[in-house]
Amino acid sequence: MEKNIEVSLLLDFYGELLKPGVRQTIDLYYNDDLSLSEVAAQCGITRQGVRDSIKRGEAQLFEFEQKLGLWKRFREVESGLSEIEAAAAKIAEQSTDQTTVTLAREIQNRAGELKE
């Protein structure tokens, strides 16, 4: 996965664990696509300070994921729900029993809701 996307996603999961200033610099740099100079001007610190803050924050985000694994687990659950949704749709399509079709559609709908 591209590093920019990965950092942005990890920020969504673990951003609240970072110091507010670090979180802000990473958010502005990765999510708002500002340059180091633009982030520095907005935050009132030097360009080097922004770079250091971002590097420190990135390291923390990757460490949180390594220790907690929430992003990995989220992807696994989302994938599993997609598989359940697809299997339920297949059961509903192939079944002739109306009760089975109804239950399969309920499972399919619930899996879809949980993915959102």
MDAnalysis code that builds the backbone (N, CA, C; Angstrom):
import MDAnalysis as mda
import numpy as np

u = mda.Universe.empty(348, n_residues=116, atom_resindex=np.repeat(np.arange(116), 3), trajectory=True)
u.add_TopologyAttr("name", ["N", "CA", "C"] * 116)
u.add_TopologyAttr("resid", np.arange(1, 117))
u.add_TopologyAttr("resname", ["MET", "GLU", "LYS", "ASN", "ILE", "GLU", "VAL", "SER", "LEU", "LEU", "LEU", "ASP", "PHE", "TYR", "GLY", "GLU", "LEU", "LEU", "LYS", "PRO", "GLY", "VAL", "ARG", "GLN", "THR", "ILE", "ASP", "LEU", "TYR", "TYR", "ASN", "ASP", "ASP", "LEU", "SER", "LEU", "SER", "GLU", "VAL", "ALA", "ALA", "GLN", "CYS", "GLY", "ILE", "THR", "ARG", "GLN", "GLY", "VAL", "ARG", "ASP", "SER", "ILE", "LYS", "ARG", "GLY", "GLU", "ALA", "GLN", "LEU", "PHE", "GLU", "PHE", "GLU", "GLN", "LYS", "LEU", "GLY", "LEU", "TRP", "LYS", "ARG", "PHE", "ARG", "GLU", "VAL", "GLU", "SER", "GLY", "LEU", "SER", "GLU", "ILE", "GLU", "ALA", "ALA", "ALA", "ALA", "LYS", "ILE", "ALA", "GLU", "GLN", "SER", "THR", "ASP", "GLN", "THR", "THR", "VAL", "THR", "LEU", "ALA", "ARG", "GLU", "ILE", "GLN", "ASN", "ARG", "ALA", "GLY", "GLU", "LEU", "LYS", "GLU"])
u.atoms.positions = np.array([
    [0.848, -1.176, 0.000],
    [0.000, 0.000, 0.000],
    [0.898, 1.245, 0.000],
    [0.475, 2.253, -0.723],
    [1.241, 3.489, -0.783],
    [1.339, 4.100, 0.614],
    [2.525, 4.586, 0.945],
    [2.780, 5.091, 2.296],
    [1.830, 6.226, 2.669],
    [1.563, 7.148, 1.751],
    [0.686, 8.283, 2.067],
    [-0.702, 7.810, 2.477],
    [-1.228, 6.846, 1.756],
    [-2.558, 6.318, 2.070],
    [-2.518, 5.574, 3.393],
    [-1.470, 4.789, 3.582],
    [-1.348, 4.017, 4.825],
    [-1.265, 4.931, 6.043],
    [-0.454, 5.982, 5.960],
    [-0.324, 6.912, 7.085],
    [-1.663, 7.594, 7.349],
    [-2.347, 7.987, 6.297],
    [-3.642, 8.645, 6.451],
    [-4.656, 7.722, 7.134],
    [-4.673, 6.454, 6.736],
    [-5.591, 5.494, 7.356],
    [-5.212, 5.216, 8.808],
    [-3.918, 5.083, 9.065],
    [-3.482, 4.867, 10.445],
    [-3.828, 6.079, 11.312],
    [-3.755, 7.266, 10.731],
    [-4.128, 8.471, 11.465],
    [-5.610, 8.416, 11.848],
    [-6.444, 7.883, 10.962],
    [-7.864, 7.733, 11.284],
    [-8.067, 6.805, 12.487],
    [-7.281, 5.753, 12.546],
    [-7.431, 4.773, 13.629],
    [-6.780, 5.211, 14.933],
    [-5.593, 5.797, 14.846],
    [-4.808, 6.058, 16.048],
    [-4.516, 7.528, 16.308],
    [-5.062, 8.416, 15.499],
    [-4.746, 9.836, 15.615],
    [-4.981, 10.429, 16.988],
    [-6.009, 9.979, 17.657],
    [-6.325, 10.522, 18.985],
    [-5.272, 10.148, 20.028],
    [-4.421, 9.180, 19.713],
    [-3.369, 8.787, 20.645],
    [-2.128, 9.663, 20.514],
    [-2.060, 10.427, 19.436],
    [-0.924, 11.321, 19.215],
    [-1.129, 12.644, 19.942],
    [-0.041, 13.339, 20.204],
    [-0.152, 14.693, 20.741],
    [-0.857, 15.547, 19.695],
    [-1.678, 16.498, 20.131],
    [-2.449, 17.310, 19.176],
    [-1.613, 17.982, 18.090],
    [-0.450, 18.512, 18.441],
    [0.393, 19.170, 17.448],
    [0.920, 18.212, 16.390],
    [1.296, 17.019, 16.831],
    [1.783, 15.992, 15.909],
    [0.644, 15.551, 14.996],
    [-0.512, 15.318, 15.586],
    [-1.686, 14.917, 14.810],
    [-2.022, 15.972, 13.758],
    [-1.955, 17.240, 14.150],
    [-2.282, 18.324, 13.227],
    [-1.291, 18.382, 12.061],
    [0.003, 18.261, 12.346],
    [0.982, 18.335, 11.252],
    [0.798, 17.177, 10.271],
    [0.559, 15.986, 10.786],
    [0.351, 14.829, 9.908],
    [-0.932, 15.005, 9.099],
    [-1.973, 15.478, 9.743],
    [-3.245, 15.688, 9.057],
    [-3.100, 16.714, 7.932],
    [-2.464, 17.817, 8.225],
    [-2.286, 18.857, 7.204],
    [-1.408, 18.363, 6.061],
    [-0.374, 17.633, 6.388],
    [0.572, 17.173, 5.373],
    [-0.025, 16.066, 4.494],
    [-0.630, 15.055, 5.122],
    [-1.138, 13.907, 4.367],
    [-2.573, 14.092, 3.865],
    [-3.440, 14.609, 4.697],
    [-4.850, 14.703, 4.299],
    [-5.177, 15.975, 3.524],
    [-4.549, 17.086, 3.902],
    [-4.813, 18.348, 3.202],
    [-3.785, 18.612, 2.099],
    [-2.792, 17.731, 1.994],
    [-1.774, 17.798, 0.936],
    [-1.025, 19.129, 0.908],
    [-0.711, 19.635, 2.109],
    [0.074, 20.866, 2.201],
    [1.562, 20.526, 2.198],
    [2.372, 21.436, 1.729],
    [3.824, 21.247, 1.756],
    [4.326, 21.456, 3.188],
    [5.567, 21.072, 3.432],
    [6.153, 21.289, 4.752],
    [6.149, 22.775, 5.099],
    [6.459, 23.616, 4.127],
    [6.470, 25.064, 4.366],
    [5.078, 25.592, 4.691],
    [4.063, 25.086, 3.992],
    [2.691, 25.522, 4.255],
    [2.218, 25.076, 5.637],
    [2.575, 23.849, 6.012],
    [2.223, 23.360, 7.349],
    [2.937, 24.196, 8.406],
    [4.219, 24.488, 8.169],
    [4.995, 25.296, 9.115],
    [4.354, 26.660, 9.310],
    [3.937, 27.291, 8.228],
    [3.303, 28.605, 8.324],
    [1.993, 28.534, 9.093],
    [1.222, 27.491, 8.860],
    [-0.077, 27.354, 9.531],
    [0.085, 27.020, 11.011],
    [1.106, 26.250, 11.349],
    [1.293, 25.820, 12.740],
    [2.211, 26.742, 13.538],
    [2.877, 27.649, 12.863],
    [3.765, 28.573, 13.559],
    [5.056, 27.950, 14.042],
    [5.544, 26.956, 13.312],
    [6.822, 26.335, 13.656],
    [7.689, 26.306, 12.395],
    [8.931, 25.873, 12.543],
    [9.830, 25.836, 11.392],
    [9.510, 24.644, 10.493],
    [10.000, 24.722, 9.280],
    [9.822, 23.630, 8.325],
    [10.476, 22.355, 8.868],
    [11.655, 22.505, 9.482],
    [12.349, 21.359, 10.071],
    [11.546, 20.789, 11.241],
    [10.919, 21.674, 12.010],
    [10.072, 21.224, 13.107],
    [8.894, 20.400, 12.607],
    [8.315, 20.830, 11.493],
    [7.212, 20.074, 10.892],
    [7.699, 18.705, 10.456],
    [8.839, 18.675, 9.772],
    [9.384, 17.404, 9.295],
    [9.653, 16.451, 10.458],
    [10.268, 16.959, 11.506],
    [10.550, 16.130, 12.684],
    [9.258, 15.617, 13.317],
    [8.274, 16.489, 13.422],
    [6.985, 16.116, 14.009],
    [6.313, 15.017, 13.191],
    [6.338, 15.171, 11.873],
    [5.724, 14.172, 10.993],
    [6.439, 12.834, 11.109],
    [7.760, 12.858, 11.077],
    [8.527, 11.606, 11.181],
    [8.274, 10.908, 12.517],
    [8.255, 11.686, 13.580],
    [8.001, 11.126, 14.913],
    [6.583, 10.540, 14.970],
    [5.619, 11.271, 14.430],
    [4.233, 10.802, 14.420],
    [4.047, 9.557, 13.571],
    [4.684, 9.526, 12.394],
    [4.606, 8.337, 11.543],
    [5.121, 7.113, 12.294],
    [6.252, 7.263, 12.941],
    [6.838, 6.149, 13.696],
    [5.874, 5.667, 14.774],
    [5.226, 6.604, 15.453],
    [4.267, 6.226, 16.492],
    [3.064, 5.498, 15.890],
    [2.558, 5.989, 14.766],
    [1.403, 5.348, 14.128],
    [1.719, 3.913, 13.728],
    [2.883, 3.702, 13.124],
    [3.271, 2.350, 12.722],
    [3.506, 1.455, 13.944],
    [4.023, 2.032, 15.024],
    [4.212, 1.262, 16.250],
    [2.868, 0.875, 16.870],
    [1.913, 1.805, 16.879],
    [0.575, 1.491, 17.391],
    [-0.035, 0.334, 16.602],
    [0.092, 0.387, 15.284],
    [-0.477, -0.682, 14.453],
    [0.228, -2.004, 14.709],
    [1.539, -1.958, 14.856],
    [2.289, -3.180, 15.124],
    [1.839, -3.806, 16.448],
    [1.618, -2.984, 17.458],
    [1.248, -3.497, 18.777],
    [-0.236, -3.839, 18.895],
    [-1.101, -2.996, 18.316],
    [-2.542, -3.168, 18.500],
    [-3.230, -3.873, 17.332],
    [-2.769, -3.632, 16.125],
    [-3.304, -4.313, 14.953],
    [-4.743, -3.982, 14.600],
    [-5.223, -2.803, 14.971],
    [-6.624, -2.462, 14.707],
    [-6.933, -2.324, 13.219],
    [-6.027, -1.713, 12.459],
    [-6.261, -1.547, 11.021],
    [-6.282, -2.910, 10.328],
    [-5.349, -3.791, 10.694],
    [-5.327, -5.131, 10.116],
    [-6.611, -5.874, 10.456],
    [-7.040, -5.784, 11.679],
    [-8.263, -6.470, 12.111],
    [-9.490, -5.892, 11.406],
    [-9.524, -4.593, 11.231],
    [-10.630, -3.948, 10.517],
    [-10.729, -4.488, 9.090],
    [-9.581, -4.583, 8.415],
    [-9.577, -5.096, 7.035],
    [-10.060, -6.545, 7.000],
    [-9.656, -7.347, 7.969],
    [-10.083, -8.751, 8.025],
    [-11.590, -8.862, 8.238],
    [-12.123, -8.067, 9.145],
    [-13.566, -8.093, 9.416],
    [-14.341, -7.632, 8.183],
    [-13.870, -6.571, 7.554],
    [-14.533, -6.055, 6.361],
    [-14.529, -7.101, 5.241],
    [-13.425, -7.780, 5.071],
    [-13.323, -8.830, 4.062],
    [-14.267, -9.987, 4.391],
    [-14.299, -10.376, 5.661],
    [-15.197, -11.449, 6.089],
    [-16.650, -11.093, 5.874],
    [-17.014, -9.855, 6.149],
    [-18.396, -9.422, 5.926],
    [-18.751, -9.451, 4.442],
    [-17.811, -9.106, 3.597],
    [-18.047, -9.177, 2.150],
    [-18.283, -10.619, 1.719],
    [-17.502, -11.530, 2.265],
    [-17.674, -12.951, 1.949],
    [-19.032, -13.468, 2.439],
    [-19.429, -13.073, 3.641],
    [-20.726, -13.475, 4.181],
    [-21.851, -12.915, 3.312],
    [-21.735, -11.661, 2.933],
    [-22.737, -11.013, 2.092],
    [-22.874, -11.745, 0.749],
    [-21.744, -12.082, 0.144],
    [-21.769, -12.788, -1.142],
    [-22.357, -14.191, -1.010],
    [-21.996, -14.903, 0.049],
    [-22.526, -16.254, 0.267],
    [-24.036, -16.210, 0.515],
    [-24.488, -15.237, 1.279],
    [-25.924, -15.112, 1.545],
    [-26.684, -14.796, 0.254],
    [-26.105, -13.965, -0.587],
    [-26.742, -13.641, -1.871],
    [-26.842, -14.889, -2.735],
    [-25.797, -15.690, -2.728],
    [-25.788, -16.926, -3.518],
    [-26.847, -17.906, -3.001],
    [-26.939, -18.013, -1.690],
    [-27.954, -18.897, -1.091],
    [-29.352, -18.414, -1.477],
    [-29.589, -17.117, -1.387],
    [-30.906, -16.564, -1.718],
    [-31.257, -16.805, -3.183],
    [-30.268, -16.701, -4.054],
    [-30.507, -16.905, -5.488],
    [-30.796, -18.361, -5.830],
    [-30.149, -19.278, -5.124],
    [-30.247, -20.690, -5.484],
    [-31.318, -21.443, -4.717],
    [-31.860, -20.851, -3.675],
    [-32.835, -21.554, -2.852],
    [-34.244, -21.429, -3.422],
    [-35.011, -22.485, -3.238],
    [-36.425, -22.451, -3.641],
    [-37.332, -22.290, -2.428],
    [-36.771, -22.478, -1.248],
    [-37.529, -22.339, -0.006],
    [-37.599, -20.867, 0.389],
    [-38.802, -20.323, 0.527],
    [-38.978, -18.898, 0.799],
    [-38.393, -18.485, 2.160],
    [-38.484, -19.345, 3.153],
    [-37.923, -19.027, 4.466],
    [-36.405, -18.889, 4.367],
    [-35.772, -19.787, 3.633],
    [-34.322, -19.727, 3.444],
    [-33.931, -18.462, 2.691],
    [-34.696, -18.127, 1.662],
    [-34.422, -16.917, 0.887],
    [-34.536, -15.687, 1.779],
    [-35.572, -15.622, 2.587],
    [-35.785, -14.481, 3.480],
    [-34.639, -14.351, 4.474],
    [-34.258, -15.458, 5.094],
    [-33.156, -15.428, 6.058],
    [-31.835, -15.053, 5.388],
    [-31.600, -15.582, 4.201],
    [-30.364, -15.251, 3.478],
    [-30.325, -13.767, 3.139],
    [-31.436, -13.193, 2.734],
    [-31.495, -11.760, 2.431],
    [-31.263, -10.919, 3.691],
    [-31.784, -11.379, 4.828],
    [-31.556, -10.675, 6.093],
    [-30.061, -10.700, 6.452],
    [-29.438, -11.846, 6.274],
    [-28.001, -11.963, 6.544],
    [-27.220, -11.059, 5.602],
    [-27.588, -11.087, 4.346],
    [-26.924, -10.260, 3.345],
    [-27.058, -8.778, 3.698],
    [-28.248, -8.340, 4.051],
    [-28.476, -6.938, 4.404],
    [-27.711, -6.538, 5.656],
    [-27.716, -7.390, 6.659],
    [-27.031, -7.079, 7.909],
    [-25.515, -6.989, 7.690],
    [-24.965, -7.883, 6.895],
    [-23.532, -7.838, 6.595],
    [-23.200, -6.527, 5.867],
    [-24.073, -6.136, 4.944],
    [-23.868, -4.879, 4.236],
    [-23.927, -3.676, 5.161],
    [-24.849, -3.697, 6.107],
    [-24.955, -2.595, 7.081],
    [-23.708, -2.505, 7.944],
    [-23.186, -3.638, 8.356],
    [-22.001, -3.656, 9.219],
    [-20.760, -3.165, 8.492],
    [-20.717, -3.322, 7.186],
    [-19.581, -2.846, 6.400],
    [-19.583, -1.322, 6.283],
    [-20.743, -0.718, 6.390],
    [-20.828, 0.752, 6.223],
    [-20.364, 1.485, 7.401],
])
